[in-house]
Amino acid sequence: MINCLLCGAEMIWCDEYTFENLGMEGTGVVTNLKCTECSASADFYSN
Ligand SMILES: [Zn+2]
């Protein structure tokens, strides 16, 4: 489980995109997580 760097609350899966969706080169995936307590979000890039 991932915790928010700003407030320490649990972060939950929000959305997922391919690089193609974002107009980026390659075949990677971007996973977006959001904090359940504050407005923080995090993108994880995997390729
Ligand atoms: Zn937070």
mmCIF file of the protein (N, C-alpha, C, O) and its ligand, coordinates in Angstrom:
data_MODEL
# 
_entry.id   MODEL 
# 
loop_
_entity.id 
_entity.type 
_entity.pdbx_number_of_molecules 
1 polymer     1 
2 non-polymer 1 
# 
_entity_poly.entity_id                      1 
_entity_poly.type                           'polypeptide(L)' 
_entity_poly.nstd_linkage                   no 
_entity_poly.nstd_monomer                   no 
_entity_poly.pdbx_seq_one_letter_code       MINCLLCGAEMIWCDEYTFENLGMEGTGVVTNLKCTECSASADFYSN 
_entity_poly.pdbx_seq_one_letter_code_can   MINCLLCGAEMIWCDEYTFENLGMEGTGVVTNLKCTECSASADFYSN 
_entity_poly.pdbx_strand_id                 A 
# 
loop_
_entity_poly_seq.entity_id 
_entity_poly_seq.num 
_entity_poly_seq.mon_id 
_entity_poly_seq.hetero 
1 1  MET n 
1 2  ILE n 
1 3  ASN n 
1 4  CYS n 
1 5  LEU n 
1 6  LEU n 
1 7  CYS n 
1 8  GLY n 
1 9  ALA n 
1 10 GLU n 
1 11 MET n 
1 12 ILE n 
1 13 TRP n 
1 14 CYS n 
1 15 ASP n 
1 16 GLU n 
1 17 TYR n 
1 18 THR n 
1 19 PHE n 
1 20 GLU n 
1 21 ASN n 
1 22 LEU n 
1 23 GLY n 
1 24 MET n 
1 25 GLU n 
1 26 GLY n 
1 27 THR n 
1 28 GLY n 
1 29 VAL n 
1 30 VAL n 
1 31 THR n 
1 32 ASN n 
1 33 LEU n 
1 34 LYS n 
1 35 CYS n 
1 36 THR n 
1 37 GLU n 
1 38 CYS n 
1 39 SER n 
1 40 ALA n 
1 41 SER n 
1 42 ALA n 
1 43 ASP n 
1 44 PHE n 
1 45 TYR n 
1 46 SER n 
1 47 ASN n 
# 
loop_
_struct_asym.id 
_struct_asym.entity_id 
A 1 
B 2 
# 
loop_
_chem_comp.id 
_chem_comp.type 
_chem_comp.mon_nstd_flag 
ALA 'L-peptide linking' y 
ASN 'L-peptide linking' y 
ASP 'L-peptide linking' y 
CYS 'L-peptide linking' y 
GLU 'L-peptide linking' y 
GLY 'peptide linking'   y 
ILE 'L-peptide linking' y 
LEU 'L-peptide linking' y 
LYS 'L-peptide linking' y 
MET 'L-peptide linking' y 
PHE 'L-peptide linking' y 
SER 'L-peptide linking' y 
THR 'L-peptide linking' y 
TRP 'L-peptide linking' y 
TYR 'L-peptide linking' y 
VAL 'L-peptide linking' y 
ZN  non-polymer         . 
# 
_pdbx_entity_nonpoly.entity_id   2 
_pdbx_entity_nonpoly.name        ? 
_pdbx_entity_nonpoly.comp_id     ZN 
# 
_pdbx_nonpoly_scheme.asym_id         B 
_pdbx_nonpoly_scheme.entity_id       2 
_pdbx_nonpoly_scheme.mon_id          ZN 
_pdbx_nonpoly_scheme.ndb_seq_num     1 
_pdbx_nonpoly_scheme.pdb_seq_num     101 
_pdbx_nonpoly_scheme.auth_seq_num    101 
_pdbx_nonpoly_scheme.pdb_mon_id      ZN 
_pdbx_nonpoly_scheme.auth_mon_id     ZN 
_pdbx_nonpoly_scheme.pdb_strand_id   A 
_pdbx_nonpoly_scheme.pdb_ins_code    . 
# 
loop_
_atom_site.group_PDB 
_atom_site.id 
_atom_site.type_symbol 
_atom_site.label_atom_id 
_atom_site.label_alt_id 
_atom_site.label_comp_id 
_atom_site.label_asym_id 
_atom_site.label_entity_id 
_atom_site.label_seq_id 
_atom_site.pdbx_PDB_ins_code 
_atom_site.Cartn_x 
_atom_site.Cartn_y 
_atom_site.Cartn_z 
_atom_site.occupancy 
_atom_site.B_iso_or_equiv 
_atom_site.pdbx_formal_charge 
_atom_site.auth_seq_id 
_atom_site.auth_comp_id 
_atom_site.auth_asym_id 
_atom_site.auth_atom_id 
_atom_site.pdbx_PDB_model_num 
ATOM   1   N  N  . MET A 1 1  ? 0.848  -1.199 0.000   1.00 0.00 ? 1   MET A N  1 
ATOM   2   C  CA . MET A 1 1  ? 0.000  0.000  0.000   1.00 0.00 ? 1   MET A CA 1 
ATOM   3   C  C  . MET A 1 1  ? 0.879  1.244  0.000   1.00 0.00 ? 1   MET A C  1 
ATOM   4   O  O  . MET A 1 1  ? 1.955  1.276  0.597   1.00 0.00 ? 1   MET A O  1 
ATOM   5   N  N  . ILE A 1 2  ? 0.390  2.248  -0.680  1.00 0.00 ? 2   ILE A N  1 
ATOM   6   C  CA . ILE A 1 2  ? 1.141  3.494  -0.801  1.00 0.00 ? 2   ILE A CA 1 
ATOM   7   C  C  . ILE A 1 2  ? 0.472  4.566  0.056   1.00 0.00 ? 2   ILE A C  1 
ATOM   8   O  O  . ILE A 1 2  ? -0.750 4.719  0.041   1.00 0.00 ? 2   ILE A O  1 
ATOM   9   N  N  . ASN A 1 3  ? 1.285  5.298  0.795   1.00 0.00 ? 3   ASN A N  1 
ATOM   10  C  CA . ASN A 1 3  ? 0.745  6.383  1.598   1.00 0.00 ? 3   ASN A CA 1 
ATOM   11  C  C  . ASN A 1 3  ? 1.185  7.729  1.047   1.00 0.00 ? 3   ASN A C  1 
ATOM   12  O  O  . ASN A 1 3  ? 2.275  7.874  0.494   1.00 0.00 ? 3   ASN A O  1 
ATOM   13  N  N  . CYS A 1 4  ? 0.320  8.691  1.212   1.00 0.00 ? 4   CYS A N  1 
ATOM   14  C  CA . CYS A 1 4  ? 0.568  10.041 0.734   1.00 0.00 ? 4   CYS A CA 1 
ATOM   15  C  C  . CYS A 1 4  ? 1.835  10.623 1.356   1.00 0.00 ? 4   CYS A C  1 
ATOM   16  O  O  . CYS A 1 4  ? 2.047  10.509 2.563   1.00 0.00 ? 4   CYS A O  1 
ATOM   17  N  N  . LEU A 1 5  ? 2.670  11.242 0.535   1.00 0.00 ? 5   LEU A N  1 
ATOM   18  C  CA . LEU A 1 5  ? 3.890  11.862 1.048   1.00 0.00 ? 5   LEU A CA 1 
ATOM   19  C  C  . LEU A 1 5  ? 3.584  13.128 1.830   1.00 0.00 ? 5   LEU A C  1 
ATOM   20  O  O  . LEU A 1 5  ? 4.394  13.561 2.649   1.00 0.00 ? 5   LEU A O  1 
ATOM   21  N  N  . LEU A 1 6  ? 2.431  13.722 1.589   1.00 0.00 ? 6   LEU A N  1 
ATOM   22  C  CA . LEU A 1 6  ? 2.103  14.997 2.214   1.00 0.00 ? 6   LEU A CA 1 
ATOM   23  C  C  . LEU A 1 6  ? 1.374  14.836 3.536   1.00 0.00 ? 6   LEU A C  1 
ATOM   24  O  O  . LEU A 1 6  ? 1.667  15.555 4.491   1.00 0.00 ? 6   LEU A O  1 
ATOM   25  N  N  . CYS A 1 7  ? 0.422  13.897 3.613   1.00 0.00 ? 7   CYS A N  1 
ATOM   26  C  CA . CYS A 1 7  ? -0.368 13.769 4.838   1.00 0.00 ? 7   CYS A CA 1 
ATOM   27  C  C  . CYS A 1 7  ? -0.334 12.366 5.435   1.00 0.00 ? 7   CYS A C  1 
ATOM   28  O  O  . CYS A 1 7  ? -0.809 12.170 6.553   1.00 0.00 ? 7   CYS A O  1 
ATOM   29  N  N  . GLY A 1 8  ? 0.212  11.392 4.724   1.00 0.00 ? 8   GLY A N  1 
ATOM   30  C  CA . GLY A 1 8  ? 0.356  10.055 5.283   1.00 0.00 ? 8   GLY A CA 1 
ATOM   31  C  C  . GLY A 1 8  ? -0.864 9.169  5.117   1.00 0.00 ? 8   GLY A C  1 
ATOM   32  O  O  . GLY A 1 8  ? -0.835 8.006  5.519   1.00 0.00 ? 8   GLY A O  1 
ATOM   33  N  N  . ALA A 1 9  ? -1.941 9.692  4.532   1.00 0.00 ? 9   ALA A N  1 
ATOM   34  C  CA . ALA A 1 9  ? -3.141 8.883  4.332   1.00 0.00 ? 9   ALA A CA 1 
ATOM   35  C  C  . ALA A 1 9  ? -2.944 7.892  3.185   1.00 0.00 ? 9   ALA A C  1 
ATOM   36  O  O  . ALA A 1 9  ? -1.994 7.989  2.408   1.00 0.00 ? 9   ALA A O  1 
ATOM   37  N  N  . GLU A 1 10 ? -3.853 6.955  3.108   1.00 0.00 ? 10  GLU A N  1 
ATOM   38  C  CA . GLU A 1 10 ? -3.792 5.947  2.056   1.00 0.00 ? 10  GLU A CA 1 
ATOM   39  C  C  . GLU A 1 10 ? -4.043 6.573  0.691   1.00 0.00 ? 10  GLU A C  1 
ATOM   40  O  O  . GLU A 1 10 ? -4.900 7.446  0.548   1.00 0.00 ? 10  GLU A O  1 
ATOM   41  N  N  . MET A 1 11 ? -3.297 6.125  -0.308  1.00 0.00 ? 11  MET A N  1 
ATOM   42  C  CA . MET A 1 11 ? -3.543 6.568  -1.678  1.00 0.00 ? 11  MET A CA 1 
ATOM   43  C  C  . MET A 1 11 ? -4.225 5.447  -2.443  1.00 0.00 ? 11  MET A C  1 
ATOM   44  O  O  . MET A 1 11 ? -3.861 4.279  -2.310  1.00 0.00 ? 11  MET A O  1 
ATOM   45  N  N  . ILE A 1 12 ? -5.201 5.806  -3.232  1.00 0.00 ? 12  ILE A N  1 
ATOM   46  C  CA . ILE A 1 12 ? -5.967 4.798  -3.971  1.00 0.00 ? 12  ILE A CA 1 
ATOM   47  C  C  . ILE A 1 12 ? -5.783 4.978  -5.465  1.00 0.00 ? 12  ILE A C  1 
ATOM   48  O  O  . ILE A 1 12 ? -5.498 6.073  -5.948  1.00 0.00 ? 12  ILE A O  1 
ATOM   49  N  N  . TRP A 1 13 ? -5.953 3.879  -6.185  1.00 0.00 ? 13  TRP A N  1 
ATOM   50  C  CA . TRP A 1 13 ? -5.857 3.884  -7.636  1.00 0.00 ? 13  TRP A CA 1 
ATOM   51  C  C  . TRP A 1 13 ? -6.917 4.824  -8.186  1.00 0.00 ? 13  TRP A C  1 
ATOM   52  O  O  . TRP A 1 13 ? -8.074 4.794  -7.766  1.00 0.00 ? 13  TRP A O  1 
ATOM   53  N  N  . CYS A 1 14 ? -6.514 5.645  -9.115  1.00 0.00 ? 14  CYS A N  1 
ATOM   54  C  CA . CYS A 1 14 ? -7.460 6.610  -9.675  1.00 0.00 ? 14  CYS A CA 1 
ATOM   55  C  C  . CYS A 1 14 ? -7.703 6.339  -11.150 1.00 0.00 ? 14  CYS A C  1 
ATOM   56  O  O  . CYS A 1 14 ? -8.844 6.237  -11.599 1.00 0.00 ? 14  CYS A O  1 
ATOM   57  N  N  . ASP A 1 15 ? -6.616 6.224  -11.893 1.00 0.00 ? 15  ASP A N  1 
ATOM   58  C  CA . ASP A 1 15 ? -6.773 6.088  -13.334 1.00 0.00 ? 15  ASP A CA 1 
ATOM   59  C  C  . ASP A 1 15 ? -5.500 5.495  -13.924 1.00 0.00 ? 15  ASP A C  1 
ATOM   60  O  O  . ASP A 1 15 ? -4.468 5.424  -13.257 1.00 0.00 ? 15  ASP A O  1 
ATOM   61  N  N  . GLU A 1 16 ? -5.583 5.081  -15.152 1.00 0.00 ? 16  GLU A N  1 
ATOM   62  C  CA . GLU A 1 16 ? -4.417 4.501  -15.806 1.00 0.00 ? 16  GLU A CA 1 
ATOM   63  C  C  . GLU A 1 16 ? -4.453 4.869  -17.281 1.00 0.00 ? 16  GLU A C  1 
ATOM   64  O  O  . GLU A 1 16 ? -5.507 4.842  -17.916 1.00 0.00 ? 16  GLU A O  1 
ATOM   65  N  N  . TYR A 1 17 ? -3.290 5.214  -17.818 1.00 0.00 ? 17  TYR A N  1 
ATOM   66  C  CA . TYR A 1 17 ? -3.194 5.624  -19.212 1.00 0.00 ? 17  TYR A CA 1 
ATOM   67  C  C  . TYR A 1 17 ? -2.037 4.901  -19.866 1.00 0.00 ? 17  TYR A C  1 
ATOM   68  O  O  . TYR A 1 17 ? -1.068 4.537  -19.199 1.00 0.00 ? 17  TYR A O  1 
ATOM   69  N  N  . THR A 1 18 ? -2.130 4.696  -21.144 1.00 0.00 ? 18  THR A N  1 
ATOM   70  C  CA . THR A 1 18 ? -0.951 4.264  -21.888 1.00 0.00 ? 18  THR A CA 1 
ATOM   71  C  C  . THR A 1 18 ? -0.218 5.511  -22.366 1.00 0.00 ? 18  THR A C  1 
ATOM   72  O  O  . THR A 1 18 ? -0.799 6.594  -22.440 1.00 0.00 ? 18  THR A O  1 
ATOM   73  N  N  . PHE A 1 19 ? 1.069  5.350  -22.691 1.00 0.00 ? 19  PHE A N  1 
ATOM   74  C  CA . PHE A 1 19 ? 1.818  6.485  -23.228 1.00 0.00 ? 19  PHE A CA 1 
ATOM   75  C  C  . PHE A 1 19 ? 1.137  7.004  -24.481 1.00 0.00 ? 19  PHE A C  1 
ATOM   76  O  O  . PHE A 1 19 ? 1.136  8.206  -24.749 1.00 0.00 ? 19  PHE A O  1 
ATOM   77  N  N  . GLU A 1 20 ? 0.563  6.095  -25.241 1.00 0.00 ? 20  GLU A N  1 
ATOM   78  C  CA . GLU A 1 20 ? -0.125 6.495  -26.469 1.00 0.00 ? 20  GLU A CA 1 
ATOM   79  C  C  . GLU A 1 20 ? -1.281 7.442  -26.153 1.00 0.00 ? 20  GLU A C  1 
ATOM   80  O  O  . GLU A 1 20 ? -1.488 8.427  -26.861 1.00 0.00 ? 20  GLU A O  1 
ATOM   81  N  N  . ASN A 1 21 ? -2.030 7.149  -25.099 1.00 0.00 ? 21  ASN A N  1 
ATOM   82  C  CA . ASN A 1 21 ? -3.135 8.019  -24.676 1.00 0.00 ? 21  ASN A CA 1 
ATOM   83  C  C  . ASN A 1 21 ? -2.650 9.442  -24.431 1.00 0.00 ? 21  ASN A C  1 
ATOM   84  O  O  . ASN A 1 21 ? -3.351 10.412 -24.720 1.00 0.00 ? 21  ASN A O  1 
ATOM   85  N  N  . LEU A 1 22 ? -1.433 9.548  -23.891 1.00 0.00 ? 22  LEU A N  1 
ATOM   86  C  CA . LEU A 1 22 ? -0.895 10.845 -23.482 1.00 0.00 ? 22  LEU A CA 1 
ATOM   87  C  C  . LEU A 1 22 ? -0.070 11.515 -24.568 1.00 0.00 ? 22  LEU A C  1 
ATOM   88  O  O  . LEU A 1 22 ? 0.474  12.600 -24.364 1.00 0.00 ? 22  LEU A O  1 
ATOM   89  N  N  . GLY A 1 23 ? 0.020  10.868 -25.720 1.00 0.00 ? 23  GLY A N  1 
ATOM   90  C  CA . GLY A 1 23 ? 0.784  11.439 -26.811 1.00 0.00 ? 23  GLY A CA 1 
ATOM   91  C  C  . GLY A 1 23 ? 2.278  11.317 -26.613 1.00 0.00 ? 23  GLY A C  1 
ATOM   92  O  O  . GLY A 1 23 ? 3.051  12.088 -27.181 1.00 0.00 ? 23  GLY A O  1 
ATOM   93  N  N  . MET A 1 24 ? 2.693  10.336 -25.795 1.00 0.00 ? 24  MET A N  1 
ATOM   94  C  CA . MET A 1 24 ? 4.109  10.146 -25.507 1.00 0.00 ? 24  MET A CA 1 
ATOM   95  C  C  . MET A 1 24 ? 4.668  9.012  -26.346 1.00 0.00 ? 24  MET A C  1 
ATOM   96  O  O  . MET A 1 24 ? 3.935  8.162  -26.853 1.00 0.00 ? 24  MET A O  1 
ATOM   97  N  N  . GLU A 1 25 ? 6.008  9.022  -26.479 1.00 0.00 ? 25  GLU A N  1 
ATOM   98  C  CA . GLU A 1 25 ? 6.676  7.963  -27.211 1.00 0.00 ? 25  GLU A CA 1 
ATOM   99  C  C  . GLU A 1 25 ? 6.706  6.689  -26.387 1.00 0.00 ? 25  GLU A C  1 
ATOM   100 O  O  . GLU A 1 25 ? 6.771  6.745  -25.159 1.00 0.00 ? 25  GLU A O  1 
ATOM   101 N  N  . GLY A 1 26 ? 6.660  5.531  -27.056 1.00 0.00 ? 26  GLY A N  1 
ATOM   102 C  CA . GLY A 1 26 ? 6.850  4.268  -26.361 1.00 0.00 ? 26  GLY A CA 1 
ATOM   103 C  C  . GLY A 1 26 ? 5.551  3.567  -26.025 1.00 0.00 ? 26  GLY A C  1 
ATOM   104 O  O  . GLY A 1 26 ? 4.467  3.986  -26.431 1.00 0.00 ? 26  GLY A O  1 
ATOM   105 N  N  . THR A 1 27 ? 5.689  2.487  -25.273 1.00 0.00 ? 27  THR A N  1 
ATOM   106 C  CA . THR A 1 27 ? 4.539  1.629  -24.988 1.00 0.00 ? 27  THR A CA 1 
ATOM   107 C  C  . THR A 1 27 ? 4.282  1.501  -23.489 1.00 0.00 ? 27  THR A C  1 
ATOM   108 O  O  . THR A 1 27 ? 3.671  0.530  -23.042 1.00 0.00 ? 27  THR A O  1 
ATOM   109 N  N  . GLY A 1 28 ? 4.740  2.462  -22.727 1.00 0.00 ? 28  GLY A N  1 
ATOM   110 C  CA . GLY A 1 28 ? 4.608  2.381  -21.272 1.00 0.00 ? 28  GLY A CA 1 
ATOM   111 C  C  . GLY A 1 28 ? 3.198  2.669  -20.780 1.00 0.00 ? 28  GLY A C  1 
ATOM   112 O  O  . GLY A 1 28 ? 2.289  2.980  -21.549 1.00 0.00 ? 28  GLY A O  1 
ATOM   113 N  N  . VAL A 1 29 ? 3.057  2.552  -19.463 1.00 0.00 ? 29  VAL A N  1 
ATOM   114 C  CA . VAL A 1 29 ? 1.776  2.801  -18.812 1.00 0.00 ? 29  VAL A CA 1 
ATOM   115 C  C  . VAL A 1 29 ? 1.989  3.809  -17.691 1.00 0.00 ? 29  VAL A C  1 
ATOM   116 O  O  . VAL A 1 29 ? 2.996  3.756  -16.986 1.00 0.00 ? 29  VAL A O  1 
ATOM   117 N  N  . VAL A 1 30 ? 1.053  4.713  -17.530 1.00 0.00 ? 30  VAL A N  1 
ATOM   118 C  CA . VAL A 1 30 ? 1.079  5.661  -16.427 1.00 0.00 ? 30  VAL A CA 1 
ATOM   119 C  C  . VAL A 1 30 ? -0.103 5.364  -15.520 1.00 0.00 ? 30  VAL A C  1 
ATOM   120 O  O  . VAL A 1 30 ? -1.254 5.395  -15.953 1.00 0.00 ? 30  VAL A O  1 
ATOM   121 N  N  . THR A 1 31 ? 0.189  5.076  -14.264 1.00 0.00 ? 31  THR A N  1 
ATOM   122 C  CA . THR A 1 31 ? -0.862 4.816  -13.286 1.00 0.00 ? 31  THR A CA 1 
ATOM   123 C  C  . THR A 1 31 ? -0.967 6.021  -12.356 1.00 0.00 ? 31  THR A C  1 
ATOM   124 O  O  . THR A 1 31 ? 0.029  6.471  -11.789 1.00 0.00 ? 31  THR A O  1 
ATOM   125 N  N  . ASN A 1 32 ? -2.171 6.529  -12.211 1.00 0.00 ? 32  ASN A N  1 
ATOM   126 C  CA . ASN A 1 32 ? -2.399 7.710  -11.390 1.00 0.00 ? 32  ASN A CA 1 
ATOM   127 C  C  . ASN A 1 32 ? -3.072 7.302  -10.088 1.00 0.00 ? 32  ASN A C  1 
ATOM   128 O  O  . ASN A 1 32 ? -4.096 6.618  -10.093 1.00 0.00 ? 32  ASN A O  1 
ATOM   129 N  N  . LEU A 1 33 ? -2.488 7.729  -8.972  1.00 0.00 ? 33  LEU A N  1 
ATOM   130 C  CA . LEU A 1 33 ? -3.067 7.474  -7.656  1.00 0.00 ? 33  LEU A CA 1 
ATOM   131 C  C  . LEU A 1 33 ? -3.461 8.795  -7.027  1.00 0.00 ? 33  LEU A C  1 
ATOM   132 O  O  . LEU A 1 33 ? -2.834 9.823  -7.283  1.00 0.00 ? 33  LEU A O  1 
ATOM   133 N  N  . LYS A 1 34 ? -4.505 8.770  -6.199  1.00 0.00 ? 34  LYS A N  1 
ATOM   134 C  CA . LYS A 1 34 ? -4.865 9.991  -5.496  1.00 0.00 ? 34  LYS A CA 1 
ATOM   135 C  C  . LYS A 1 34 ? -5.007 9.711  -4.017  1.00 0.00 ? 34  LYS A C  1 
ATOM   136 O  O  . LYS A 1 34 ? -5.328 8.597  -3.604  1.00 0.00 ? 34  LYS A O  1 
ATOM   137 N  N  . CYS A 1 35 ? -4.763 10.738 -3.230  1.00 0.00 ? 35  CYS A N  1 
ATOM   138 C  CA . CYS A 1 35 ? -4.855 10.640 -1.780  1.00 0.00 ? 35  CYS A CA 1 
ATOM   139 C  C  . CYS A 1 35 ? -6.315 10.690 -1.354  1.00 0.00 ? 35  CYS A C  1 
ATOM   140 O  O  . CYS A 1 35 ? -7.125 11.407 -1.941  1.00 0.00 ? 35  CYS A O  1 
ATOM   141 N  N  . THR A 1 36 ? -6.640 9.907  -0.309  1.00 0.00 ? 36  THR A N  1 
ATOM   142 C  CA . THR A 1 36 ? -8.018 9.892  0.179   1.00 0.00 ? 36  THR A CA 1 
ATOM   143 C  C  . THR A 1 36 ? -8.305 11.050 1.131   1.00 0.00 ? 36  THR A C  1 
ATOM   144 O  O  . THR A 1 36 ? -9.461 11.300 1.473   1.00 0.00 ? 36  THR A O  1 
ATOM   145 N  N  . GLU A 1 37 ? -7.255 11.762 1.562   1.00 0.00 ? 37  GLU A N  1 
ATOM   146 C  CA . GLU A 1 37 ? -7.453 12.818 2.565   1.00 0.00 ? 37  GLU A CA 1 
ATOM   147 C  C  . GLU A 1 37 ? -7.186 14.228 2.038   1.00 0.00 ? 37  GLU A C  1 
ATOM   148 O  O  . GLU A 1 37 ? -7.900 15.170 2.384   1.00 0.00 ? 37  GLU A O  1 
ATOM   149 N  N  . CYS A 1 38 ? -6.167 14.369 1.209   1.00 0.00 ? 38  CYS A N  1 
ATOM   150 C  CA . CYS A 1 38 ? -5.855 15.695 0.695   1.00 0.00 ? 38  CYS A CA 1 
ATOM   151 C  C  . CYS A 1 38 ? -5.924 15.662 -0.829  1.00 0.00 ? 38  CYS A C  1 
ATOM   152 O  O  . CYS A 1 38 ? -6.359 14.664 -1.403  1.00 0.00 ? 38  CYS A O  1 
ATOM   153 N  N  . SER A 1 39 ? -5.512 16.708 -1.473  1.00 0.00 ? 39  SER A N  1 
ATOM   154 C  CA . SER A 1 39 ? -5.665 16.799 -2.919  1.00 0.00 ? 39  SER A CA 1 
ATOM   155 C  C  . SER A 1 39 ? -4.460 16.272 -3.683  1.00 0.00 ? 39  SER A C  1 
ATOM   156 O  O  . SER A 1 39 ? -4.361 16.461 -4.895  1.00 0.00 ? 39  SER A O  1 
ATOM   157 N  N  . ALA A 1 40 ? -3.555 15.621 -2.989  1.00 0.00 ? 40  ALA A N  1 
ATOM   158 C  CA . ALA A 1 40 ? -2.340 15.138 -3.639  1.00 0.00 ? 40  ALA A CA 1 
ATOM   159 C  C  . ALA A 1 40 ? -2.648 14.018 -4.630  1.00 0.00 ? 40  ALA A C  1 
ATOM   160 O  O  . ALA A 1 40 ? -3.594 13.251 -4.450  1.00 0.00 ? 40  ALA A O  1 
ATOM   161 N  N  . SER A 1 41 ? -1.829 13.941 -5.682  1.00 0.00 ? 41  SER A N  1 
ATOM   162 C  CA . SER A 1 41 ? -1.915 12.819 -6.600  1.00 0.00 ? 41  SER A CA 1 
ATOM   163 C  C  . SER A 1 41 ? -0.508 12.439 -7.017  1.00 0.00 ? 41  SER A C  1 
ATOM   164 O  O  . SER A 1 41 ? 0.422  13.236 -6.896  1.00 0.00 ? 41  SER A O  1 
ATOM   165 N  N  . ALA A 1 42 ? -0.356 11.211 -7.512  1.00 0.00 ? 42  ALA A N  1 
ATOM   166 C  CA . ALA A 1 42 ? 0.955  10.727 -7.922  1.00 0.00 ? 42  ALA A CA 1 
ATOM   167 C  C  . ALA A 1 42 ? 0.821  9.912  -9.185  1.00 0.00 ? 42  ALA A C  1 
ATOM   168 O  O  . ALA A 1 42 ? -0.116 9.127  -9.334  1.00 0.00 ? 42  ALA A O  1 
ATOM   169 N  N  . ASP A 1 43 ? 1.752  10.098 -10.091 1.00 0.00 ? 43  ASP A N  1 
ATOM   170 C  CA . ASP A 1 43 ? 1.776  9.321  -11.326 1.00 0.00 ? 43  ASP A CA 1 
ATOM   171 C  C  . ASP A 1 43 ? 2.952  8.361  -11.294 1.00 0.00 ? 43  ASP A C  1 
ATOM   172 O  O  . ASP A 1 43 ? 4.076  8.762  -10.989 1.00 0.00 ? 43  ASP A O  1 
ATOM   173 N  N  . PHE A 1 44 ? 2.705  7.112  -11.601 1.00 0.00 ? 44  PHE A N  1 
ATOM   174 C  CA . PHE A 1 44 ? 3.755  6.101  -11.680 1.00 0.00 ? 44  PHE A CA 1 
ATOM   175 C  C  . PHE A 1 44 ? 3.948  5.720  -13.134 1.00 0.00 ? 44  PHE A C  1 
ATOM   176 O  O  . PHE A 1 44 ? 3.021  5.272  -13.808 1.00 0.00 ? 44  PHE A O  1 
ATOM   177 N  N  . TYR A 1 45 ? 5.169  5.907  -13.600 1.00 0.00 ? 45  TYR A N  1 
ATOM   178 C  CA . TYR A 1 45 ? 5.480  5.615  -14.992 1.00 0.00 ? 45  TYR A CA 1 
ATOM   179 C  C  . TYR A 1 45 ? 6.160  4.259  -15.084 1.00 0.00 ? 45  TYR A C  1 
ATOM   180 O  O  . TYR A 1 45 ? 7.115  3.982  -14.358 1.00 0.00 ? 45  TYR A O  1 
ATOM   181 N  N  . SER A 1 46 ? 5.667  3.425  -15.971 1.00 0.00 ? 46  SER A N  1 
ATOM   182 C  CA . SER A 1 46 ? 6.229  2.096  -16.154 1.00 0.00 ? 46  SER A CA 1 
ATOM   183 C  C  . SER A 1 46 ? 6.411  1.826  -17.639 1.00 0.00 ? 46  SER A C  1 
ATOM   184 O  O  . SER A 1 46 ? 5.478  1.987  -18.426 1.00 0.00 ? 46  SER A O  1 
ATOM   185 N  N  . ASN A 1 47 ? 7.598  1.419  -18.013 1.00 0.00 ? 47  ASN A N  1 
ATOM   186 C  CA . ASN A 1 47 ? 7.801  1.083  -19.417 1.00 0.00 ? 47  ASN A CA 1 
ATOM   187 C  C  . ASN A 1 47 ? 8.803  -0.033 -19.575 1.00 0.00 ? 47  ASN A C  1 
ATOM   188 O  O  . ASN A 1 47 ? 9.096  -0.446 -20.698 1.00 0.00 ? 47  ASN A O  1 
HETATM 189 ZN ZN . ZN  B 2 .  ? -2.584 13.314 1.326   1.00 0.00 2 101 ZN  A ZN 1 
# 
